[in-house]
């Protein structure tokens, strides 16, 4: 009787049936944020999870739940001893340049059966999606410390490097008293405007030391740039020199 009770308990334990794993899977950090120009070109992907001795895993860009092993992703160097992968920024740069990279990578785990065949590990109860990590590689957003709006076509407006990669970026400029004087999106920051209605020092909506056609005084102005929901807000200052 005691043996029957013990066997019954084993059969209802989550993920365990008569000594066999019902599901082998991983729990991952859902997102990895990094930058295209960072010095360390190999970026570890943080992964925690469980493995079994008779299984192996593959990092793939495919989310297809199949019985045959997926092709490993070329962007990730796969560890042979753990689920950990290493993102290779140089391969991404070779294939995509410095544009924003935003992809999901899936961890497919396979069981090696006694007869040598391979089968996809079943997902745990209540889970419908294959474990994944969303990887975002950001082009670095940079600004300059000063502008000289004197119509010589040199530093006449605040240039924001790589802003064209972030159409929905939020750009705000504040005066010395903290009052908002300019608000733009990445989509319209460099937009051309009607030359007849243009401020001096150019006909773009970028910050150029003028407001509604009137000259702003020389001095320090604060800016706030939020390129993306996952990109930390950039706060700094630009000096208008006349």
Secondary structure as UniProt FT lines:
FT   HELIX           2..12
FT   TURN            14..15
FT   STRAND          16..17
FT   TURN            18..19
FT   STRAND          20..21
FT   STRAND          26..28
FT   STRAND          31..35
FT   TURN            36..37
FT   STRAND          42..45
FT   STRAND          47..49
FT   TURN            53..54
FT   STRAND          55..60
FT   TURN            74..75
FT   STRAND          76..78
FT   STRAND          85..88
FT   HELIX           89..96
FT   TURN            97..98
FT   STRAND          101..112
FT   TURN            114..115
FT   STRAND          118..120
FT   TURN            125..126
FT   STRAND          132..138
FT   STRAND          142..143
FT   STRAND          146..147
FT   STRAND          160..161
FT   HELIX           163..165
FT   TURN            167..168
FT   STRAND          170..174
FT   TURN            176..177
FT   STRAND          180..185
FT   TURN            186..190
FT   HELIX           195..197
FT   STRAND          210..211
FT   TURN            212..213
FT   STRAND          214..215
FT   STRAND          219..226
FT   TURN            229..230
FT   STRAND          234..240
//
